[in-house]
Amino acid sequence: MADLNDADHRSSASVTSWARLFVSHCQYEVSAVPGASGMGIYTLGDGLLHVVGPYQFTGFCGIHTGWIEARVRVLPGPPTGVDVGWDAISEATLFTPSGRLSVVGLMGGTAEALTDVAVPRGLIRVRAHARDRLHETVRTDDDPPERHELHIWAVSEETPWRTVLADPGDRDWEQKPAKAAEQAMLSLVPRPSGRPALLPPLPPDPYEDDSGLSRVAVVRHRPAPVEVPVGVLPAGDLEVRLRRVDDETLLWSWSTADEPIFPHPLTTLPDDEPSTVRLTSGPDGFTLRHEGVLGRHAFALGLIWDHLLDAAGSYPWVETLRGQAAEATALADKYRRLQAERDAERWGGAPPSDRVRGLLGQARSLARIDRRLLDRIDALPAARQREAACWAARRAMRVAGLEQIGWIADALATAEADRPLPSSFTEQSGTAAFHRLLSDPEVPHTTVTLHVGSTASGTRHVSEALQQAAAFPALIALANDDPLAAAIDAVYNAAIAHGDERDRFLTDAHIALR
């Protein structure tokens, strides 16, 4: 019957074949973005469909677990009438950024004809039809198969879901517009991704690419005049500013809040462009048109307006955002405490300056053996830091018997004269100079005791090392253009080169660096 009606609006329609689809828990999903999150079912809807988000809705079957037949019709324009022969008809607006749509059973049942169906890109209206919805406990072999058919056409306005034809046996679902508005606002002001910055960014999802799509309008109608909020709508770290232009026009714009509530405030606006809200009244009631909004935001803005028009001054998302902010603040405080404990262990007290913490050399190692000396070096002006580096390097060369080796003495004198060191000291972290040290027959070979402190257990690990190899990095440190880094590395390596005399060297360093 339904196949023979309304032939005028189907002459140029694209129609898939009937396909068998396995459904579970009396449900299937109509989705334009696979895996998209939404507000779940049982919030808004009727006995045939429940809206879930901008990209999807859930359809309801009679059969709990089993097979239904389904197909999709893509129409060139709105249908001219309502098909007969169906038990239930409902419709909703979806946003299809990729121009593809799939009908999938709740537990993943698929059919090739219902997967990635080509539909208009952007806003579409989907009218769902159903008949012969019987539970398997009452279905017999003589009953026709349960069938669902989707009619789809392009639209430029987001309008609410509606029941076109109610099944007499359908349950009267409780509507929760405040909950829907809360979820809608939360979807517009999501927290930043927790993906670590060290990981490469995820590739763009082709299903979510909305480039090139025109902006759309959100339309809501009420039979009587209603109050429209003017001023500021709070949204956590963000806010919506509604400014009146004239009696029938307001300007909607997003902004950061003067007093953000999260420890790491959200600064990215959902939409950088303002949009226009037009209010008109006529013989059939009051109409609100929110024009110039992004297609992916139209669904959420529609739910927000549904609530604001019927419950002026109520913002159900505020308490949820405050709760999330409180949890985030508590977590940030806990992280700061743990970080402070770790820093105290790593640095032998309160963390040093950010500049010292950012160094890649021996700053933390020097802090473990003499934290006060590290702070003293950090406090010196740059010229004194360079002098300290040269002083420490000469002390290291002297204690290791390297001060009189010709090429080493020349390099030390060059650095003290504030001239560039030879390339063997500057390239590849001085690898060539270090190899020359180990192969030079004039270089003495003595050992030194290394004392490495363990702040976790308080024990000391003792080992023997070639003193010349322990001292030489103090000279290589002079190749660093950063006088602070050069001083810290040179002082630390000089201290290590002194072995059992390390504490005496550190005392001398305090005196020299006053």
Summary of the structure (lengths in Angstrom):
residues: 514
radius of gyration: 36.3
end to end distance: 98.8
largest distance: 107.2
contacts: 1603
relative contact order: 0.09
helix: 35%
strand: 26%
